[in-house]
Amino acid sequence: MSEKDLKKSEANNSSAAEEEYSLNDDRRVKVLTPGAMVAKRFFRNRLAIVGMVMLIAMFLFSFVGGVISPYDENQQFYTYEYQSQQYAGVVRNDDFRYLVADDQEFGSTVQAYFLLYYNNTSGEEDFSFEYKSVAYDVVYEGTDFFSIYSDDTLLAMAFKDIVNSEGEELGFLVKYGALKAYVSGETSFEADGVAYTMDEDGNIGTEDGTVVGYISRFVVTATENGVTITRQFKEELDEAISNDETEFIFTDADGETHTYDVSYEAFTDSWTVNQQTETYVYDSYSSPSFAHWLGTDRNGMDMLTRLMYGGRVSLVIGFIVVIIAGALGIVLGGLAGYFGGWVDNLIMRIVDVFWCIPSTPLMIILGSAMDAMNIDPQIRMLYLMLLLGFLSWPSVARLVRGQILSLREQEFMAAAEACGIRSSRRIFRHLIPNVMPQLIVSCTMMLGSTIITEATLSFLGLGVKFPFASWGNIINDVNSTYVMTNYWFIWIPAGLCLLITVLGFNFVGDGLRDAFDPKMKR
């Protein structure tokens, strides 16, 4: 190669090198926009990425999970279970009862006089007493059975053994004759012109063998109206009580077998009979299963589905509250910071007034008032969002005002004013966009605190009401130590959802704050 060709080759290489490293070549120098720089700094922050993943997971869980869930938000599930319900009460009659003859009177005061004079006797003898110049003669007929006369007229009888009718109610004379025959050991008696038989078990029958009644000292009373206690049931129950049994099985006339629990109440000296019945009830607090991955709540609703819909409510309330607070704070804070003077003083005094409002007592009072007025749960939720929004805007207004006070003195604002741009455009077109980075960070942090506030109010019964679900009122089911310790699947998942969501917003907020700060060291 000649010397001329060598110089030409070196010149070409030098020119190529200069072209390769030229600062004017936009293919070699990558210029990032401010937004891209913020995004780059944000995605370098590992905690911010973790927070973003947490939030995406919770949003998918709440808004997509409810769509693919096989159950509705308020769908209730039922199950059959055996429950012990009070069926009857049993009392052994150890007090005198009175039955007055037809067309006669033997009032409660005279009955009291009877007991007074009876207690002064041996209990097995005749005696007399007088009340309001009327003489009463008491004749001892047998153990715990007395006839009461006045002027040789039978007025009433006092007894402890009770005559129970089988079918048609027996009259006074029949019951009187039956008791007299029973205590004297007779096998027959006559009343109202009809002959009756009496056996040693106290059964009262007619000559054709029909049983019309029986005598027993046990009084069995059905708990529910319209329930008839059969004699067979009473006899078997009497036998079970006599044998100190706590459970007995009874087969009714239709061949159905029923199990009863018998418990003695020493305070009232009585027995309570509870029947074990198969009842169709809410499938409350059922344990996690294949059908219900997180079990069911006290209303028999699927917990996983309620958590999904509850996440929707909590997140939507948080965003709407932040939007309300942000809109009010931007407008009022922007006006105060830009105009200053009396406008700034007026708006800042309003902010001071709102700061002085005791928010928690106010929300408790309003929640109680809405409970008293039976406000619809959906309208109540709207009121809750408006209230939280109106109580949260002062912090946003102060932030916007402070930023605008420093920005309005800079050169670009002087240029905008010199160009004749109107005030509203200067505020919302030039000043507010420069405040947005700090505002985004503040609103992100506010989202987490708003969700916690809503959960607290709902837990106290002052926020979202049934049938709507929120993470707060789901945790409200933990209203006793028993539920908290035995049904962990009710409150732990809702608490974890709250924890993950609030941590996610805080991590993202910290990441945005660091990304918007140009002084952060990387």
C-alpha positions in Angstrom: 0.0 0.0 0.0 1.4 3.4 -0.9 1.9 6.2 1.6 -1.0 8.1 0.0 -3.4 5.2 0.5 -2.2 4.7 4.1 -3.0 8.3 5.0 -6.3 8.1 3.4 -7.2 4.9 5.4 -6.1 6.5 8.7 -8.3 9.5 7.9 -11.3 7.3 7.2 -10.8 5.4 10.5 -10.5 8.6 12.5 -13.7 10.0 10.8 -15.5 6.7 11.7 -14.3 6.9 15.3 -15.5 10.5 15.6 -18.9 9.5 14.1 -19.2 6.5 16.5 -18.6 8.6 19.6 -20.4 11.7 18.5 -22.6 13.3 21.1 -25.0 14.4 18.4 -25.9 10.8 17.6 -29.2 10.1 19.4 -28.7 6.4 18.8 -25.8 6.4 21.1 -27.0 8.8 23.8 -30.2 7.7 25.5 -32.3 10.6 26.8 -34.9 9.7 29.5 -38.0 11.7 30.1 -38.7 12.7 33.7 -41.5 10.1 33.9 -39.2 7.4 32.7 -36.5 8.4 35.2 -39.1 8.2 38.0 -40.2 4.8 36.8 -36.6 3.6 36.6 -35.9 4.7 40.2 -39.2 3.2 41.4 -38.5 -0.2 39.9 -35.0 -0.3 41.4 -36.7 -0.2 44.8 -37.2 -3.8 45.9 -39.7 -2.9 48.6 -41.7 -0.9 46.1 -41.9 -3.9 43.8 -42.9 -6.2 46.6 -45.7 -3.7 47.5 -46.8 -3.5 43.9 -47.0 -7.3 43.7 -49.0 -7.4 47.0 -51.5 -4.8 45.7 -51.9 -6.5 42.4 -52.6 -9.8 44.2 -55.2 -8.2 46.5 -56.9 -6.4 43.6 -57.1 -9.7 41.6 -58.3 -11.5 44.7 -61.1 -8.9 45.4 -62.3 -8.0 41.9 -61.6 -11.1 39.9 -62.1 -13.7 42.6 -65.7 -12.6 43.2 -66.4 -13.2 39.5 -65.0 -16.7 39.4 -66.4 -17.7 42.8 -69.2 -20.3 42.5 -71.1 -18.6 45.4 -72.8 -15.3 45.7 -71.8 -12.7 48.4 -74.9 -13.3 50.5 -75.6 -17.0 49.7 -76.4 -18.9 52.9 -75.8 -22.6 53.4 -77.9 -24.8 55.6 -77.4 -28.2 57.3 -79.3 -30.7 59.4 -78.1 -31.0 63.0 -79.5 -32.4 66.2 -80.5 -29.8 68.7 -81.8 -30.2 72.2 -85.0 -28.1 72.6 -87.1 -27.9 75.7 -90.1 -30.2 75.2 -91.9 -30.3 78.6 -91.5 -29.4 82.3 -92.2 -31.9 85.1 -93.2 -31.0 88.6 -93.9 -33.4 91.5 -96.9 -31.9 93.1 -96.2 -31.5 96.9 -98.6 -28.6 97.4 -102.3 -28.7 98.0 -104.5 -28.0 95.0 -108.2 -27.2 95.2 -111.2 -28.1 93.1 -114.5 -26.3 93.8 -117.8 -28.0 93.4 -120.3 -26.7 90.9 -122.1 -23.5 91.9 -120.0 -23.1 95.0 -117.3 -20.7 96.1 -114.0 -21.3 97.8 -111.7 -18.4 97.2 -108.0 -17.9 97.6 -108.4 -16.2 101.1 -110.4 -19.2 102.4 -107.7 -21.5 100.9 -105.1 -19.6 102.9 -107.1 -20.1 106.1 -107.3 -23.8 105.3 -103.5 -24.1 105.0 -103.1 -22.0 108.2 -105.3 -24.4 110.3 -104.0 -27.5 108.5 -100.4 -26.7 109.5 -101.6 -26.7 113.1 -102.8 -30.3 112.9 -101.1 -33.6 112.5 -102.2 -33.7 108.8 -104.4 -36.8 109.4 -107.4 -35.5 111.3 -110.6 -33.4 110.9 -110.6 -29.7 111.8 -112.8 -26.6 111.5 -112.2 -22.9 111.0 -114.3 -19.8 110.5 -114.0 -16.9 108.1 -116.4 -13.9 108.0 -118.9 -15.7 110.2 -119.0 -18.7 107.9 -118.0 -22.0 109.5 -116.0 -24.6 107.4 -115.7 -28.2 108.3 -112.7 -30.1 106.9 -112.9 -33.9 106.8 -109.9 -36.1 106.4 -110.6 -38.6 103.7 -107.1 -40.1 103.3 -103.5 -39.3 102.7 -103.2 -35.7 101.5 -107.0 -35.6 100.6 -109.6 -33.5 102.4 -113.3 -32.7 101.8 -114.5 -29.2 102.8 -118.1 -28.6 103.9 -120.2 -25.7 105.0 -123.6 -26.4 106.6 -123.3 -30.0 105.4 -122.8 -28.8 101.8 -119.7 -30.1 100.0 -117.9 -26.9 98.8 -114.5 -28.2 97.6 -111.8 -30.7 98.0 -108.1 -30.2 98.7 -105.6 -32.8 97.3 -102.1 -33.5 96.1 -102.7 -36.5 93.8 -104.0 -35.2 90.5 -106.8 -36.7 88.4 -105.9 -36.6 84.7 -108.6 -37.0 82.1 -108.3 -39.3 79.1 -110.3 -37.6 76.4 -113.4 -35.7 77.7 -112.8 -33.7 80.9 -114.1 -35.4 84.0 -116.5 -33.5 86.3 -116.1 -32.5 89.9 -118.0 -35.5 91.4 -116.1 -38.0 89.3 -112.8 -36.6 90.3 -114.0 -36.5 94.0 -115.2 -40.1 93.9 -112.0 -41.2 92.1 -109.7 -39.6 94.7 -111.8 -40.9 97.6 -111.7 -44.4 96.2 -107.9 -44.1 95.5 -106.8 -43.0 99.0 -109.2 -45.5 100.7 -108.0 -48.5 98.5 -111.5 -49.1 97.0 -111.8 -50.8 93.6 -115.0 -49.0 92.5 -117.1 -45.9 93.0 -120.2 -44.2 91.7 -120.6 -40.6 90.5 -123.4 -38.9 88.6 -125.2 -42.2 88.4 -122.3 -43.9 86.6 -120.3 -46.8 88.0 -116.5 -46.6 87.7 -113.6 -48.9 88.5 -110.3 -48.1 90.2 -107.2 -50.2 90.1 -104.1 -50.0 92.2 -102.2 -48.0 89.6 -104.8 -45.2 89.8 -106.5 -46.0 86.5 -110.1 -44.9 86.3 -112.4 -47.0 84.0 -116.0 -47.7 83.2 -117.8 -51.0 83.4 -117.0 -51.7 79.7 -113.3 -51.4 80.4 -112.8 -48.0 78.9 -110.1 -45.9 80.7 -111.4 -42.4 81.2 -108.6 -41.1 83.5 -105.8 -41.8 85.8 -104.3 -40.4 89.0 -100.7 -39.3 89.3 -98.7 -36.9 91.4 -96.5 -35.8 88.6 -97.6 -32.7 86.5 -96.2 -32.8 83.0 -96.7 -29.5 81.0 -95.8 -29.1 77.4 -93.6 -26.2 76.5 -95.3 -25.3 73.3 -99.0 -24.7 72.9 -100.9 -27.3 71.0 -98.7 -30.2 72.0 -100.5 -33.1 73.7 -98.6 -35.1 76.3 -99.9 -38.7 76.1 -100.4 -40.9 79.1 -97.9 -43.4 77.9 -95.3 -40.7 77.7 -96.1 -39.5 81.2 -95.8 -43.0 82.6 -92.5 -43.7 80.9 -91.2 -40.3 82.0 -92.4 -40.9 85.5 -90.5 -44.3 85.6 -87.4 -42.6 84.2 -87.5 -39.9 86.8 -88.1 -42.5 89.6 -85.0 -44.4 88.4 -82.9 -41.2 88.3 -82.3 -41.6 84.5 -81.0 -38.6 82.6 -82.1 -39.9 79.2 -85.0 -42.1 78.0 -86.2 -43.2 74.6 -89.9 -43.0 73.7 -91.7 -44.6 70.8 -94.9 -42.9 69.9 -98.1 -44.3 68.4 -96.7 -43.8 64.9 -93.7 -46.0 65.6 -91.3 -43.1 65.6 -88.5 -43.1 68.2 -87.5 -40.0 70.0 -84.7 -39.3 72.5 -85.2 -37.1 75.5 -82.8 -35.6 78.0 -84.1 -35.3 81.6 -82.4 -32.8 84.0 -83.3 -32.0 87.6 -83.4 -28.4 88.7 -82.8 -28.4 92.5 -83.6 -24.7 92.8 -87.2 -25.2 91.6 -87.5 -28.9 92.5 -88.6 -29.7 89.0 -87.4 -31.6 85.9 -86.8 -30.3 82.4 -87.4 -32.6 79.4 -85.4 -31.7 76.3 -86.1 -33.4 73.0 -83.2 -34.0 70.5 -84.7 -32.9 67.1 -83.1 -32.8 63.7 -83.3 -29.1 62.7 -82.6 -27.4 59.4 -80.3 -24.5 60.5 -77.6 -22.2 59.2 -74.3 -24.1 58.6 -72.6 -21.7 61.0 -68.9 -21.8 61.7 -68.3 -24.9 59.7 -64.6 -25.9 59.4 -62.7 -25.4 56.2 -63.6 -28.1 53.7 -63.4 -28.8 50.0 -66.7 -27.0 49.5 -65.8 -24.0 51.7 -62.0 -23.5 51.7 -62.2 -21.1 54.6 -65.3 -22.5 56.2 -68.5 -20.4 56.9 -69.3 -17.5 59.1 -72.1 -17.3 61.8 -74.7 -16.7 59.1 -73.7 -19.8 57.1 -72.0 -17.8 54.3 -68.9 -18.9 52.5 -65.9 -17.1 54.1 -63.7 -17.0 51.1 -66.4 -15.4 48.9 -67.2 -12.9 51.7 -63.5 -12.0 51.9 -63.4 -11.3 48.1 -66.5 -9.1 48.1 -65.3 -7.5 51.4 -62.0 -6.5 49.7 -64.0 -4.8 46.9 -65.9 -2.7 49.5 -62.8 -1.8 51.5 -60.7 -0.9 48.4 -63.5 1.1 46.8 -64.3 3.0 49.9 -60.6 3.8 50.3 -60.2 5.1 46.7 -63.5 7.2 46.8 -62.5 8.7 50.1 -59.1 9.6 48.7 -60.6 11.1 45.5 -63.0 13.2 47.6 -60.3 14.4 49.9 -57.9 15.0 47.0 -60.4 17.0 44.9 -61.3 19.3 47.9 -57.7 19.6 49.0 -56.4 20.4 45.5 -59.0 23.1 44.8 -58.9 24.8 48.2 -55.2 24.4 48.8 -54.4 25.7 45.3 -56.6 28.8 45.8 -55.0 29.5 49.2 -51.5 29.1 48.0 -51.8 31.1 44.8 -53.9 34.1 45.9 -52.7 34.4 49.5 -53.9 37.3 51.5 -57.5 37.1 52.9 -58.3 34.0 50.7 -55.4 32.1 52.3 -56.4 33.2 55.8 -60.0 32.2 55.2 -59.2 28.8 53.8 -56.6 28.1 56.4 -59.0 29.0 59.2 -61.5 26.5 57.7 -58.7 23.9 57.7 -58.1 24.7 61.4 -61.7 24.2 62.2 -61.8 20.8 60.5 -58.6 19.8 62.3 -60.3 20.6 65.6 -63.3 18.3 64.9 -63.1 15.1 67.0 -63.5 12.7 64.1 -63.8 9.5 66.1 -66.6 10.7 68.5 -68.4 12.3 65.5 -68.4 9.1 63.5 -69.6 7.1 66.6 -72.5 9.6 67.1 -73.4 9.6 63.4 -73.2 5.8 63.3 -75.5 5.4 66.3 -77.9 7.9 64.8 -78.0 6.0 61.5 -78.6 2.8 63.5 -81.6 4.5 65.2 -83.0 5.6 61.9 -82.5 2.2 60.3 -80.6 3.7 57.3 -80.3 1.3 54.3 -76.9 -0.3 54.4 -76.1 0.9 50.8 -77.0 4.5 51.7 -75.1 4.2 55.0 -72.0 3.2 53.0 -72.3 6.3 50.9 -72.6 8.5 54.0 -69.5 6.8 55.4 -67.5 7.6 52.3 -68.6 11.2 52.3 -67.9 11.7 56.0 -64.4 10.2 55.7 -63.7 12.3 52.6 -64.8 15.6 54.3 -62.7 14.8 57.3 -59.5 14.0 55.4 -59.1 16.9 52.9 -57.4 19.4 55.3 -54.1 17.5 55.2 -54.1 17.5 51.4 -55.0 21.2 51.3 -52.0 22.1 53.5 -49.7 20.0 51.4 -50.9 21.7 48.1 -50.8 25.2 49.6 -47.2 24.7 50.9 -45.9 23.5 47.6 -47.7 26.3 45.6 -46.4 29.0 47.9 -42.8 28.0 46.8 -43.6 27.4 43.2 -45.5 30.6 42.4 -42.3 32.7 42.9 -40.3 30.8 40.3 -39.4 32.1 36.9 -41.8 29.9 34.9 -44.7 31.4 36.8 -43.5 34.9 36.1 -43.3 34.0 32.4 -46.8 32.5 32.5 -48.1 35.7 34.1 -46.3 37.9 31.5 -47.9 35.9 28.7 -51.3 36.9 30.1 -52.5 33.4 31.0 -55.5 33.5 33.2 -55.2 32.6 36.9 -57.2 29.4 36.8 -55.0 28.1 34.0 -51.9 29.1 35.8 -53.1 27.2 38.9 -54.4 24.0 37.3 -52.2 23.8 34.2 -48.8 24.9 35.6 -48.8 24.8 39.4 -50.9 21.7 40.3 -49.0 19.3 37.9 -45.8 20.3 39.7 -47.4 19.3 43.0 -48.6 16.0 41.7 -45.6 13.9 42.7 -45.9 14.8 46.4 -49.7 14.6 46.1 -49.5 11.0 44.7 -47.2 9.9 47.6 -49.6 11.5 50.1 -52.7 9.9 48.6 -51.0 6.5 48.4 -50.2 6.7 52.1 -53.8 8.0 52.8 -55.3 4.9 51.1 -53.8 2.6 53.7 -54.9 4.7 56.7 -58.4 5.1 55.2 -58.8 1.3 54.8 -57.7 0.9 58.4 -60.2 3.5 59.6 -63.1 1.9 57.7 -62.1 -1.5 59.1 -62.1 -0.1 62.6 -65.5 1.6 62.2 -67.0 -1.6 60.7 -65.5 -3.7 63.5 -67.2 -1.4 66.0 -70.5 -1.8 64.1 -70.5 1.8 62.9 -69.3 1.3 59.3 -70.4 -1.1 56.6 -73.5 -3.1 57.7 -74.8 -6.6 56.8 -75.5 -7.9 54.2 -72.5 -6.0 52.7 -69.1 -7.4 53.6 -66.0 -5.6 54.4 -62.8 -6.8 56.1 -63.7 -4.8 59.2 -67.2 -6.2 59.7 -65.9 -9.7 58.9 -63.5 -9.4 61.9 -66.5 -8.1 63.9 -67.6 -11.8 64.1 -64.9 -12.2 66.7 -67.2 -10.9 69.5 -66.1 -13.5 72.1 -63.1 -15.3 73.3 -64.7 -18.6 72.3 -65.0 -17.6 68.6 -61.5 -16.1 68.6 -59.9 -19.2 69.9 -62.0 -21.9 68.2 -62.8 -20.3 64.8 -59.5 -18.9 63.6 -60.6 -19.1 60.0 -63.1 -16.3 60.6 -60.7 -13.5 61.6 -57.2 -14.5 60.6 -57.7 -14.4 56.8 -59.5 -11.0 57.0 -56.7 -9.6 59.2 -54.1 -10.9 56.7 -55.9 -9.3 53.8 -55.9 -6.0 55.7 -52.2 -6.4 56.6 -51.1 -7.2 53.1 -53.1 -4.4 51.5 -52.0 -1.6 53.9 -48.4 -2.8 53.8 -48.6 -2.8 50.0 -49.8 0.8 49.9 -47.1 1.9 52.3 -44.3 0.1 50.4 -45.6 1.7 47.1 -45.9 5.1 48.8 -42.3 4.9 50.1 -41.1 3.8 46.7 -42.9 6.7 45.0 -41.5 9.2 47.5 -38.0 8.0 46.8 -38.5 7.9 43.1 -39.8 11.5 42.9 -36.9 12.8 45.1 -34.0 13.7 42.8 -31.6 13.9 45.7 -31.9 10.2 46.6 -28.6 8.3 46.1 -28.7 5.3 44.0 
